[in-house]
Amino acid sequence: MQIELTQILLQVLNFGILFFVLAKFLFKPILKILDARADRVAEAASAAEKSLKMQAEIEEKKAAKLAEATKKAAAVMAEAREDAKKMAAEIVAEAKAASAKEVEKQQAAFMDALHEEELAMKRRVVTMVVATTKTVLAESLPATEVKAITKKELARLK
């Protein structure tokens, strides 16, 4: 086997032409596609990072709003409890006042009934005294004097 210089030169020339054609028509488009893909991957990674940051901010805002809402709810509950205590105190005071009025009314009614009974009792006593006096006087005084004394005493009692 002999090495021929012309054949080596032709092989080098063929390799150079093939390399030029491949570089021009195959490597450049593939490199463009790979660069474009790398850019899209970088953009997607950047967008994902931004999305994660935004999600973290949203979570922080949610936590802050939740804490604020919890505080407001606790304040509202405390206020409601105080209002309920005040209302309970007012209701108890009103009930005490109403019961005191009712007791006074019942006492007044009782006193009126007692006064009526006392008057009725006095009338009965007067009637008994008059009857007893008539009986006693009838036995000791004449009837005309008894009537005069009775009228006089009745007029005095009225």
PLY file of the C-alpha trace (Angstrom):
ply
format ascii 1.0
element vertex 158
property float x
property float y
property float z
element edge 157
property int vertex1
property int vertex2
end_header
0.00 0.00 0.00
1.26 3.23 -1.05
0.28 6.62 0.19
-0.63 8.96 -2.55
-0.45 12.55 -1.89
-3.20 13.53 -4.31
-5.61 11.17 -2.74
-4.85 12.59 0.72
-5.33 16.10 -0.57
-8.63 15.18 -2.17
-9.75 13.51 1.02
-8.81 16.64 3.01
-10.65 18.79 0.48
-13.74 16.52 0.64
-13.62 16.64 4.45
-13.36 20.44 4.38
-16.30 20.76 1.94
-18.35 18.33 4.01
-17.46 20.21 7.21
-18.40 23.55 5.57
-21.76 22.20 4.32
-22.55 20.56 7.64
-21.51 23.68 9.55
-23.55 25.94 7.26
-26.72 23.89 6.92
-26.80 21.56 9.90
-24.82 22.87 12.88
-26.07 26.50 12.74
-29.80 25.59 12.72
-29.25 23.02 15.46
-27.30 25.57 17.52
-30.09 28.14 16.95
-32.68 25.60 18.12
-30.57 24.72 21.17
-30.04 28.42 22.00
-33.78 29.10 21.64
-34.53 26.13 23.88
-32.00 27.32 26.46
-33.63 30.79 26.38
-37.10 29.26 26.90
-35.82 27.15 29.78
-34.22 30.23 31.36
-37.44 32.23 30.92
-39.50 29.38 32.39
-37.14 29.15 35.36
-37.35 32.92 35.86
-41.15 32.81 35.59
-41.28 29.92 38.06
-39.08 31.83 40.48
-41.28 34.91 40.16
-44.35 32.74 40.65
-42.86 31.23 43.81
-42.02 34.69 45.14
-45.53 35.91 44.38
-47.00 32.83 46.02
-44.86 33.42 49.10
-46.02 37.06 49.22
-49.63 35.97 48.84
-49.20 33.46 51.65
-47.71 36.18 53.87
-50.58 38.51 53.04
-53.07 35.72 53.75
-51.44 35.02 57.08
-51.48 38.72 57.95
-55.14 39.05 56.94
-56.01 35.93 58.90
-54.22 37.26 61.97
-55.99 40.61 61.58
-59.35 38.90 61.13
-58.68 36.76 64.20
-57.86 39.86 66.24
-60.98 41.61 65.00
-63.09 38.55 65.77
-61.63 38.37 69.27
-62.34 42.08 69.77
-65.91 41.64 68.52
-66.40 38.65 70.81
-65.04 40.59 73.80
-67.30 43.51 72.98
-70.27 41.18 72.59
-69.52 39.61 75.96
-69.35 43.05 77.60
-72.58 44.09 75.90
-74.21 40.87 77.07
-73.04 41.50 80.64
-74.38 45.06 80.50
-77.68 43.89 79.07
-77.92 41.18 81.72
-77.26 43.77 84.43
-79.91 46.07 82.93
-82.42 43.22 82.69
-81.74 42.23 86.30
-82.10 45.86 87.41
-85.35 46.22 85.47
-86.63 42.96 86.95
-85.72 44.13 90.47
-87.46 47.45 89.86
-90.54 45.70 88.46
-90.63 43.27 91.37
-90.23 46.16 93.84
-93.15 47.95 92.18
-95.19 44.76 92.27
-94.33 44.28 95.97
-95.35 47.88 96.68
-98.57 47.37 94.74
-99.30 44.15 96.64
-98.50 45.87 99.95
-100.80 48.75 99.05
-103.56 46.32 98.09
-102.97 44.42 101.35
-103.09 47.64 103.35
-106.29 48.67 101.58
-107.82 45.27 102.31
-106.63 45.51 105.92
-108.15 48.99 106.23
-111.45 47.72 104.77
-111.44 44.79 107.20
-110.68 47.18 110.04
-113.61 49.38 109.05
-115.86 46.33 108.72
-114.70 45.15 112.13
-115.42 48.57 113.63
-118.91 48.49 112.12
-119.53 45.05 113.61
-118.22 46.19 116.98
-120.40 49.28 116.81
-123.38 47.14 115.87
-122.67 44.76 118.76
-122.13 47.63 121.17
-125.38 49.21 120.04
-127.21 45.90 120.37
-125.66 45.25 123.77
-126.39 48.79 124.88
-129.98 48.47 123.68
-130.38 45.27 125.60
-128.82 46.66 128.76
-130.64 49.97 128.48
-133.91 48.29 127.57
-133.79 46.48 130.84
-132.93 49.56 132.84
-134.35 52.55 130.88
-137.62 53.22 129.14
-137.74 52.68 125.32
-137.98 56.38 124.43
-134.77 57.19 126.27
-133.04 54.18 124.71
-133.97 55.37 121.21
-132.77 58.88 121.95
-129.44 57.68 123.31
-129.01 55.28 120.37
-129.68 58.02 117.81
-127.31 60.33 119.58
-124.50 57.72 119.68
-125.06 56.70 116.07
-124.88 60.32 114.96
-121.69 60.74 116.94
-120.10 57.60 115.32
-120.90 58.69 111.82
0 1
1 2
2 3
3 4
4 5
5 6
6 7
7 8
8 9
9 10
10 11
11 12
12 13
13 14
14 15
15 16
16 17
17 18
18 19
19 20
20 21
21 22
22 23
23 24
24 25
25 26
26 27
27 28
28 29
29 30
30 31
31 32
32 33
33 34
34 35
35 36
36 37
37 38
38 39
39 40
40 41
41 42
42 43
43 44
44 45
45 46
46 47
47 48
48 49
49 50
50 51
51 52
52 53
53 54
54 55
55 56
56 57
57 58
58 59
59 60
60 61
61 62
62 63
63 64
64 65
65 66
66 67
67 68
68 69
69 70
70 71
71 72
72 73
73 74
74 75
75 76
76 77
77 78
78 79
79 80
80 81
81 82
82 83
83 84
84 85
85 86
86 87
87 88
88 89
89 90
90 91
91 92
92 93
93 94
94 95
95 96
96 97
97 98
98 99
99 100
100 101
101 102
102 103
103 104
104 105
105 106
106 107
107 108
108 109
109 110
110 111
111 112
112 113
113 114
114 115
115 116
116 117
117 118
118 119
119 120
120 121
121 122
122 123
123 124
124 125
125 126
126 127
127 128
128 129
129 130
130 131
131 132
132 133
133 134
134 135
135 136
136 137
137 138
138 139
139 140
140 141
141 142
142 143
143 144
144 145
145 146
146 147
147 148
148 149
149 150
150 151
151 152
152 153
153 154
154 155
155 156
156 157
